[in-house]
Amino acid sequence: MAASQQWPEGSREAAEALHRLLTIDNRQWHALKSQPQRRAAEQVAAALVQLLDPANPANAPVATEQRQHAIELLEHGLGWLRGELKDPGCPSHGH
């Protein structure tokens, strides 16, 4: 890995592909909404995409917006893993 490269080549693309694979879309919502590990994995993958964002340098001396967003996504994922978060219901019902 070159000194100017902060992440291994292709890591951002791999993280984005993983996030796309794990994202629960509208068609899957009813089948997967109550699976805490699946919901957590979706959030952790999103956090990884934020961490690998080129606008978020690994050696930045202060927290970037991407880094803060990654922290929030990780905390949300941990909430699912710990059982602190539950299925909020279908987003298209009850409005």
Secondary structure, 3 states (H helix, E strand, C coil): CCCCCCCCCCHHHHHHHHHHHHCCCCCCHHHHCCCHHHHHHHHHHHHHHHHCCCCCCCCCCCCCHHHHHHHHHHHHHHHHHHCCCCCCCCCCCCC
